[in-house]
């Protein structure tokens, strides 16, 4: 009969003596990770979901669904798990989670707790980090739902250095009457679509969100096309053969016209009312080449190309467009019939021309910019933020008349310079009589590199 001890496995018997100590360390760490704490504090790492490798991406999506958009948001969820009921947890993170729609589920999950205090730091919170991209916020949450609690928020985004932010924060601790200190119940955040952490919103604005009509009720707002290869399909208007260019297409059906290039709204610099009409897109045979390339690169789409050739029924319609990313103010421009629009040139459309002009006035107002900042004070003006702006109608005829004049003046200003395909004469030369102007006139026909028969005035040229 065999010895029973020969069938009993141990670390010694399978020669794993050297791994006992490592396993003990792992067990110790596991015990620590399972513990609950009264207070948790963290400065998490940052990494957008698009930069995660497959292993990390799958893990985050499986275990931290509300914070999957960025690694720091997943750490926010994880830190909350460490804290016991009625405990506190504090973090300093990028402020994107406060506003962006991709973090809406995270904000909703955090409403189970109570936001005690927040120092909204904004840019330049650290001397080592400059620029406008990295914007930070530091906050304390209590893992308990105190429905009547009024949180305190220090808005330090206008102080442009680490030392000034620190001084301003300490001053607010001593004096709660300072203008950059706000107090509000977090229940107010739910009154704004998307529940952004807009602690500085006043009661009048909150009421408008609750009882007013939003832009999405009266207009269509949407993203435009993603060509999949801008280097191949986009050009500046002066780089093309003008004989293949139609700046005024009346419908999407240009199959039977000798047209390859049409205007393409692609955002551009900050500008209101009209302009930034510089790019054209290859839409020959109803976008045949772009659609074929999309099918090749994304075969899983089949014939449903809406993910890339987005909102095609609105191509060539008159509308409003704006720049998706901007470090300055929000500027909306009228786009006449005949253009296609891009993601960076997201657009708005109505069934009535006067309604369109009225909304143009609203969106170019200080009130609209204030409301946009409530929803999303990042560098991106997202479609969802435009949709959620409340609308009130008054003095419609007068406002529409003013907007028509502003559009016309802005159009004339745009056409006064050579970056417009409708440029005719430089404004500095427009007052000179025709018989004296001839010595400054230089007329060319650009058959391959620009518009046909466009007069170009050069102060150093002769006829």
VEXDREN-2710 file (C-alpha; in Angstrom, 1 decimal):
% VEXDREN-2710
k/r/px/py/pz
1/UNK/0.0/0.0/0.0
2/UNK/1.4/3.3/-1.0
3/UNK/2.2/6.1/1.5
4/UNK/-0.7/8.7/1.5
5/UNK/1.8/11.5/2.1
6/UNK/3.2/10.9/-1.4
7/UNK/-0.1/12.1/-2.8
8/UNK/-0.3/15.3/-0.8
9/UNK/0.9/18.4/-2.6
10/UNK/2.5/21.3/-0.9
11/UNK/4.7/24.3/-1.9
12/UNK/7.7/22.2/-0.8
13/UNK/6.8/19.0/-2.7
14/UNK/6.2/20.8/-6.0
15/UNK/9.3/22.9/-5.6
16/UNK/7.6/26.3/-5.2
17/UNK/9.2/27.3/-2.0
18/UNK/10.5/30.5/-3.5
19/UNK/7.0/31.5/-4.5
20/UNK/5.4/31.3/-1.1
21/UNK/6.7/34.7/-0.1
22/UNK/5.4/36.3/-3.4
23/UNK/2.0/34.7/-2.8
24/UNK/1.9/36.0/0.7
25/UNK/2.6/39.5/-0.6
26/UNK/-0.2/39.2/-3.1
27/UNK/-2.6/38.0/-0.4
28/UNK/-1.6/41.0/1.8
29/UNK/-2.3/43.4/-1.1
30/UNK/-5.7/41.7/-1.8
31/UNK/-6.7/42.1/1.8
32/UNK/-5.8/45.8/1.6
33/UNK/-7.8/46.2/-1.6
34/UNK/-10.9/44.6/0.1
35/UNK/-10.8/47.0/3.0
36/UNK/-13.2/49.9/3.4
37/UNK/-11.8/53.3/4.4
38/UNK/-13.3/56.3/6.1
39/UNK/-11.4/58.7/3.9
40/UNK/-10.0/58.2/0.4
41/UNK/-7.8/60.7/-1.5
42/UNK/-6.4/60.2/-5.1
43/UNK/-4.8/62.0/-8.0
44/UNK/-5.6/59.5/-10.8
45/UNK/-3.9/58.9/-14.1
46/UNK/-5.5/60.2/-17.3
47/UNK/-6.0/58.2/-20.5
48/UNK/-8.8/58.6/-23.0
49/UNK/-10.6/55.4/-24.1
50/UNK/-9.2/55.7/-27.6
51/UNK/-5.6/55.4/-26.3
52/UNK/-6.2/52.3/-24.2
53/UNK/-5.0/48.9/-25.5
54/UNK/-7.5/46.1/-26.0
55/UNK/-6.9/44.5/-22.6
56/UNK/-7.3/47.7/-20.6
57/UNK/-10.2/48.9/-22.7
58/UNK/-12.2/45.6/-22.2
59/UNK/-11.4/45.6/-18.5
60/UNK/-12.6/49.2/-18.0
61/UNK/-15.7/48.7/-20.0
62/UNK/-16.6/45.5/-18.1
63/UNK/-16.0/46.8/-14.6
64/UNK/-16.4/50.6/-14.8
65/UNK/-19.2/51.3/-17.3
66/UNK/-20.0/54.8/-16.0
67/UNK/-16.4/55.9/-16.2
68/UNK/-15.2/54.0/-19.3
69/UNK/-14.6/57.2/-21.3
70/UNK/-11.3/58.0/-19.5
71/UNK/-9.1/56.2/-17.0
72/UNK/-9.4/58.9/-14.4
73/UNK/-13.2/58.4/-14.4
74/UNK/-12.7/54.7/-13.9
75/UNK/-10.5/55.6/-10.9
76/UNK/-13.3/57.8/-9.6
77/UNK/-15.6/54.8/-9.5
78/UNK/-12.9/52.7/-7.9
79/UNK/-12.1/55.1/-5.2
80/UNK/-15.8/55.3/-4.3
81/UNK/-15.8/51.5/-3.8
82/UNK/-12.9/51.8/-1.3
83/UNK/-14.9/54.2/0.9
84/UNK/-17.3/53.0/3.6
85/UNK/-20.8/54.4/4.0
86/UNK/-20.8/57.9/5.4
87/UNK/-17.1/58.2/4.5
88/UNK/-15.4/60.9/2.3
89/UNK/-13.5/60.7/-0.9
90/UNK/-11.6/63.5/-2.6
91/UNK/-9.8/63.8/-5.9
92/UNK/-8.2/66.2/-8.4
93/UNK/-9.1/65.4/-12.0
94/UNK/-9.6/67.0/-15.3
95/UNK/-12.9/68.9/-15.3
96/UNK/-14.3/67.1/-18.4
97/UNK/-16.5/64.8/-16.3
98/UNK/-18.4/67.8/-15.0
99/UNK/-19.9/68.6/-18.5
100/UNK/-19.3/66.2/-21.4
101/UNK/-22.1/63.8/-22.4
102/UNK/-19.7/60.9/-22.4
103/UNK/-19.5/61.2/-18.6
104/UNK/-23.3/61.7/-18.0
105/UNK/-23.7/58.2/-16.5
106/UNK/-20.8/58.9/-14.1
107/UNK/-22.5/62.2/-13.0
108/UNK/-25.7/60.3/-12.4
109/UNK/-24.0/57.6/-10.3
110/UNK/-22.3/60.3/-8.2
111/UNK/-25.6/61.9/-7.3
112/UNK/-26.1/59.0/-4.9
113/UNK/-23.5/60.8/-2.8
114/UNK/-23.2/64.5/-1.7
115/UNK/-20.8/67.0/-3.3
116/UNK/-19.5/68.8/-0.2
117/UNK/-16.9/71.2/-1.8
118/UNK/-15.3/71.9/-5.1
119/UNK/-12.4/74.1/-6.2
120/UNK/-12.9/74.5/-9.9
121/UNK/-9.3/75.3/-10.9
122/UNK/-9.5/75.5/-14.7
123/UNK/-6.3/76.0/-16.6
124/UNK/-2.8/76.6/-15.2
125/UNK/-3.5/75.0/-11.9
126/UNK/0.0/73.7/-11.9
127/UNK/3.1/75.7/-12.8
128/UNK/4.5/72.7/-14.7
129/UNK/1.4/72.6/-17.1
130/UNK/0.6/75.5/-19.3
131/UNK/-1.9/76.1/-22.1
132/UNK/-5.7/75.9/-22.3
133/UNK/-6.2/72.2/-22.8
134/UNK/-5.6/70.8/-19.3
135/UNK/-8.4/72.1/-17.0
136/UNK/-8.6/70.7/-13.5
137/UNK/-11.1/70.5/-10.6
138/UNK/-10.6/69.3/-7.0
139/UNK/-13.6/68.1/-5.0
140/UNK/-14.8/66.3/-1.9
141/UNK/-17.7/63.9/-1.9
142/UNK/-19.5/62.3/1.1
143/UNK/-20.8/58.8/0.5
144/UNK/-24.2/59.6/1.8
145/UNK/-27.2/61.2/0.1
146/UNK/-28.0/64.4/2.0
147/UNK/-30.8/65.8/0.0
148/UNK/-30.9/69.2/1.7
149/UNK/-27.2/69.8/1.8
150/UNK/-25.9/73.0/0.1
151/UNK/-22.5/72.5/-1.3
152/UNK/-19.7/75.2/-1.7
153/UNK/-18.0/75.9/-5.0
154/UNK/-15.0/78.1/-5.6
155/UNK/-14.8/79.2/-9.2
156/UNK/-11.1/79.8/-9.7
157/UNK/-10.9/79.5/-13.5
158/UNK/-10.2/83.3/-14.0
159/UNK/-7.1/83.3/-11.8
160/UNK/-4.3/82.6/-14.2
161/UNK/-1.5/81.0/-12.0
162/UNK/-1.1/78.4/-9.4
163/UNK/-0.2/81.0/-6.7
164/UNK/-3.2/83.2/-7.5
165/UNK/-5.6/80.3/-7.4
166/UNK/-4.3/79.2/-4.0
167/UNK/-4.5/82.8/-2.6
168/UNK/-8.1/83.1/-4.0
169/UNK/-9.2/79.8/-2.5
170/UNK/-7.9/80.6/1.0
171/UNK/-9.5/84.0/0.8
172/UNK/-12.9/82.4/-0.1
173/UNK/-12.5/80.1/3.0
174/UNK/-12.3/83.2/5.1
175/UNK/-14.9/85.4/3.3
176/UNK/-17.9/83.6/1.8
177/UNK/-19.2/86.8/0.3
178/UNK/-16.6/86.9/-2.5
179/UNK/-18.1/86.9/-6.0
180/UNK/-16.4/83.7/-7.2
181/UNK/-17.8/81.6/-4.4
182/UNK/-21.1/79.8/-5.1
183/UNK/-23.4/77.8/-2.9
184/UNK/-26.1/75.5/-4.4
185/UNK/-27.9/72.2/-3.8
186/UNK/-26.7/69.5/-6.3
187/UNK/-30.4/68.7/-7.1
188/UNK/-30.3/71.9/-9.3
189/UNK/-27.9/70.1/-11.7
190/UNK/-30.7/67.8/-12.8
191/UNK/-32.7/70.7/-14.0
192/UNK/-30.2/71.2/-16.9
193/UNK/-30.2/68.6/-19.7
194/UNK/-27.3/66.2/-19.2
195/UNK/-27.0/67.2/-15.5
196/UNK/-23.7/69.1/-15.8
197/UNK/-22.1/70.4/-12.6
198/UNK/-23.1/74.0/-13.5
199/UNK/-22.9/75.3/-9.9
200/UNK/-23.0/79.0/-11.0
201/UNK/-26.3/78.8/-12.9
202/UNK/-28.9/81.3/-11.5
203/UNK/-32.5/80.4/-10.8
204/UNK/-33.9/82.2/-13.9
205/UNK/-31.8/80.1/-16.2
206/UNK/-32.7/76.9/-14.4
207/UNK/-36.4/77.8/-14.7
208/UNK/-36.0/78.3/-18.5
209/UNK/-34.5/74.9/-18.9
210/UNK/-37.5/73.4/-17.1
211/UNK/-40.4/75.3/-18.7
212/UNK/-39.1/76.7/-22.0
213/UNK/-38.9/75.3/-25.6
214/UNK/-35.5/74.0/-26.6
215/UNK/-33.9/74.4/-30.0
216/UNK/-34.3/70.7/-30.6
217/UNK/-38.1/71.3/-30.6
218/UNK/-38.0/73.8/-33.5
219/UNK/-34.9/72.8/-35.5
220/UNK/-32.7/69.9/-36.6
221/UNK/-29.2/70.0/-35.3
222/UNK/-26.6/67.4/-36.4
223/UNK/-23.1/66.4/-37.2
224/UNK/-22.0/66.3/-40.8
225/UNK/-19.9/64.1/-43.0
226/UNK/-16.6/62.4/-42.2
227/UNK/-14.9/61.7/-45.5
228/UNK/-12.5/59.2/-44.1
229/UNK/-9.6/60.7/-46.1
230/UNK/-9.6/64.5/-46.1
231/UNK/-6.3/64.7/-48.0
232/UNK/-7.9/62.9/-50.8
233/UNK/-11.4/64.3/-50.9
234/UNK/-11.0/67.9/-49.7
235/UNK/-9.4/71.0/-51.3
236/UNK/-9.3/74.7/-50.8
237/UNK/-11.5/76.3/-53.5
238/UNK/-8.5/78.0/-55.2
239/UNK/-6.8/74.6/-55.7
240/UNK/-9.3/73.1/-58.1
241/UNK/-10.5/73.4/-61.7
242/UNK/-13.3/76.0/-61.5
243/UNK/-15.1/74.4/-64.4
244/UNK/-15.8/71.4/-62.1
245/UNK/-17.0/73.6/-59.2
246/UNK/-20.6/74.6/-58.4
247/UNK/-20.9/77.0/-55.4
248/UNK/-24.7/77.1/-55.6
249/UNK/-26.0/73.6/-56.0
250/UNK/-29.8/73.5/-55.4
251/UNK/-30.1/69.9/-54.5
252/UNK/-28.1/66.8/-53.7
253/UNK/-28.8/65.4/-57.2
254/UNK/-25.8/66.6/-59.2
255/UNK/-25.3/63.3/-60.9
256/UNK/-26.2/64.8/-64.3
257/UNK/-24.2/68.0/-63.9
258/UNK/-20.5/68.4/-64.8
259/UNK/-19.7/69.0/-61.2
260/UNK/-17.1/67.4/-59.0
261/UNK/-16.5/70.0/-56.3
262/UNK/-19.1/71.6/-54.0
263/UNK/-18.7/73.9/-50.9
264/UNK/-17.9/72.2/-47.6
265/UNK/-18.5/73.8/-44.2
266/UNK/-15.6/72.8/-42.0
267/UNK/-15.6/75.3/-39.1
268/UNK/-12.6/77.5/-39.3
269/UNK/-11.7/80.6/-37.3
270/UNK/-14.1/82.5/-35.0
271/UNK/-16.5/84.4/-37.2
272/UNK/-20.2/85.4/-36.9
273/UNK/-23.0/85.8/-39.4
274/UNK/-21.2/84.7/-42.7
275/UNK/-17.9/83.4/-44.0
276/UNK/-15.3/80.7/-43.6
277/UNK/-16.3/79.4/-47.0
278/UNK/-12.9/78.0/-48.0
279/UNK/-13.1/74.3/-48.5
280/UNK/-14.7/72.2/-51.2
281/UNK/-15.4/68.4/-51.3
282/UNK/-15.4/65.9/-54.1
283/UNK/-19.1/65.0/-54.4
284/UNK/-19.0/63.9/-58.1
285/UNK/-21.8/61.5/-58.9
286/UNK/-23.5/62.0/-55.6
287/UNK/-20.3/61.3/-53.6
288/UNK/-19.5/58.1/-55.4
289/UNK/-15.8/58.0/-54.6
290/UNK/-16.3/58.9/-50.9
291/UNK/-19.0/56.3/-50.4
292/UNK/-17.0/53.6/-52.2
293/UNK/-14.0/54.4/-50.0
294/UNK/-16.2/54.3/-46.9
295/UNK/-17.5/50.8/-47.8
296/UNK/-13.9/49.6/-48.4
297/UNK/-12.6/50.9/-45.1
298/UNK/-15.7/50.0/-43.1
299/UNK/-17.2/46.9/-44.7
300/UNK/-19.3/46.2/-41.6
301/UNK/-21.5/49.2/-42.5
302/UNK/-22.8/47.6/-45.7
303/UNK/-25.0/50.1/-47.5
304/UNK/-25.8/51.9/-44.3
305/UNK/-23.2/54.6/-44.4
306/UNK/-24.9/57.0/-42.0
307/UNK/-22.2/56.7/-39.4
308/UNK/-19.7/58.4/-41.8
309/UNK/-21.9/60.0/-44.4
310/UNK/-24.0/61.5/-41.6
311/UNK/-27.3/63.3/-42.1
312/UNK/-27.1/63.3/-45.9
313/UNK/-30.8/64.4/-46.4
314/UNK/-29.7/67.8/-45.1
315/UNK/-26.8/68.3/-47.6
316/UNK/-27.2/71.4/-49.8
317/UNK/-29.9/73.0/-47.6
318/UNK/-29.6/76.4/-46.2
319/UNK/-28.7/76.4/-42.5
320/UNK/-26.5/77.7/-39.7
321/UNK/-23.0/76.4/-39.1
322/UNK/-20.3/76.9/-36.4
323/UNK/-16.9/75.8/-35.4
324/UNK/-16.9/72.7/-33.3
325/UNK/-13.6/73.5/-31.5
326/UNK/-12.8/77.0/-30.4
327/UNK/-10.7/78.6/-27.7
328/UNK/-12.7/81.9/-28.0
329/UNK/-16.4/82.8/-28.2
330/UNK/-19.2/80.9/-30.0
331/UNK/-19.9/82.2/-33.6
332/UNK/-22.7/81.0/-35.8
333/UNK/-22.8/81.7/-39.5
334/UNK/-25.5/81.6/-42.1
335/UNK/-24.8/79.0/-44.9
336/UNK/-26.8/79.5/-48.1
337/UNK/-28.2/76.7/-50.1
338/UNK/-25.5/74.6/-51.8
339/UNK/-23.1/73.3/-49.1
340/UNK/-22.3/70.0/-47.5
341/UNK/-21.2/70.1/-43.8
342/UNK/-18.5/68.4/-41.8
343/UNK/-18.3/67.3/-38.1
344/UNK/-16.2/70.3/-37.4
345/UNK/-18.8/72.4/-39.1
346/UNK/-21.9/70.9/-37.4
347/UNK/-25.1/72.6/-38.6
348/UNK/-28.7/73.5/-37.8
349/UNK/-31.7/73.5/-40.2
350/UNK/-35.3/74.7/-40.0
351/UNK/-38.2/74.4/-42.4
352/UNK/-38.7/78.2/-42.3
353/UNK/-36.2/80.8/-43.4
354/UNK/-37.3/83.4/-40.8
355/UNK/-37.1/80.8/-38.0
356/UNK/-33.5/80.1/-39.2
357/UNK/-32.5/83.8/-39.0
358/UNK/-34.2/84.2/-35.6
359/UNK/-32.2/81.2/-34.2
360/UNK/-29.1/82.7/-35.7
361/UNK/-29.7/85.8/-33.6
362/UNK/-30.2/83.7/-30.5
363/UNK/-27.1/81.6/-31.0
364/UNK/-24.9/84.6/-31.6
365/UNK/-26.2/86.3/-28.4
366/UNK/-24.4/86.5/-25.1
367/UNK/-27.3/84.7/-23.5
368/UNK/-26.7/81.6/-25.7
369/UNK/-23.0/81.6/-25.0
370/UNK/-23.7/81.8/-21.2
371/UNK/-26.0/78.8/-21.5
372/UNK/-23.5/76.9/-23.6
373/UNK/-20.9/77.5/-20.9
374/UNK/-23.3/76.1/-18.3
375/UNK/-23.6/72.9/-20.2
376/UNK/-20.0/72.6/-21.4
377/UNK/-17.3/75.1/-20.7
378/UNK/-14.7/73.0/-22.6
379/UNK/-13.2/73.9/-26.0
380/UNK/-15.9/71.8/-27.8
381/UNK/-19.4/73.1/-28.8
382/UNK/-21.2/69.8/-29.1
383/UNK/-24.4/69.2/-31.0
384/UNK/-26.3/68.1/-27.8
385/UNK/-25.4/71.4/-26.1
386/UNK/-26.9/73.4/-29.0
387/UNK/-30.0/71.3/-29.0
388/UNK/-30.6/72.0/-25.3
389/UNK/-30.6/75.8/-25.5
390/UNK/-34.0/77.2/-24.5
391/UNK/-35.8/79.4/-27.0
392/UNK/-38.2/82.4/-26.4
393/UNK/-39.8/84.3/-29.2
394/UNK/-40.4/88.0/-29.2
395/UNK/-40.0/90.9/-31.7
396/UNK/-39.4/88.3/-34.4
397/UNK/-39.9/90.5/-37.4
398/UNK/-37.5/93.1/-36.1
399/UNK/-34.9/90.6/-35.1
400/UNK/-35.1/88.8/-38.5
401/UNK/-34.7/92.1/-40.3
402/UNK/-31.6/93.0/-38.3
403/UNK/-30.0/89.6/-38.9
404/UNK/-30.6/89.9/-42.7
405/UNK/-28.6/93.1/-42.6
406/UNK/-25.8/91.6/-40.5
407/UNK/-25.6/88.6/-42.9
408/UNK/-25.4/90.9/-45.9
409/UNK/-22.7/93.1/-44.3
410/UNK/-20.7/90.1/-43.2
411/UNK/-21.0/88.6/-46.7
412/UNK/-19.7/91.8/-48.2
413/UNK/-16.8/91.8/-45.8
414/UNK/-16.0/88.2/-46.6
415/UNK/-16.1/88.9/-50.3
416/UNK/-13.9/91.9/-50.0
417/UNK/-10.8/89.7/-49.8
418/UNK/-9.1/87.1/-52.0
419/UNK/-10.0/84.2/-49.8
420/UNK/-13.6/84.4/-51.1
421/UNK/-14.5/82.8/-54.4
422/UNK/-16.8/85.8/-55.0
423/UNK/-14.0/88.4/-54.6
424/UNK/-14.1/91.2/-57.2
425/UNK/-12.1/94.2/-56.0
426/UNK/-10.1/95.1/-52.9
427/UNK/-11.9/97.6/-50.7
428/UNK/-8.8/99.9/-50.8
429/UNK/-9.3/100.2/-54.5
430/UNK/-13.1/100.3/-54.8
431/UNK/-13.2/104.1/-54.7
432/UNK/-10.9/104.6/-57.6
433/UNK/-12.5/105.5/-60.9
434/UNK/-12.4/102.8/-63.6
435/UNK/-10.2/104.8/-66.0
436/UNK/-7.6/105.2/-63.3
437/UNK/-8.0/101.6/-62.0
438/UNK/-6.7/99.9/-65.1
439/UNK/-3.0/100.3/-64.2
440/UNK/-3.7/98.3/-61.1
441/UNK/-5.8/95.6/-62.8
442/UNK/-4.3/92.2/-63.3
443/UNK/-6.8/89.7/-64.8
444/UNK/-6.0/86.0/-65.0
445/UNK/-7.9/82.9/-65.9
446/UNK/-7.0/80.0/-63.6
447/UNK/-8.3/76.9/-65.3
448/UNK/-6.6/74.4/-63.0
449/UNK/-5.8/76.3/-59.8
450/UNK/-8.7/78.5/-59.1
451/UNK/-11.8/80.4/-60.2
452/UNK/-12.3/81.4/-63.8
453/UNK/-12.2/85.1/-64.8
454/UNK/-11.7/86.3/-61.2
455/UNK/-10.0/89.7/-61.2
456/UNK/-7.0/89.8/-58.9
457/UNK/-5.6/93.2/-57.9
458/UNK/-2.0/93.4/-57.1
459/UNK/-0.5/96.7/-56.1
460/UNK/2.8/95.7/-57.7
461/UNK/1.2/94.6/-61.0
462/UNK/0.4/96.3/-64.3
463/UNK/-2.2/95.5/-66.8
END
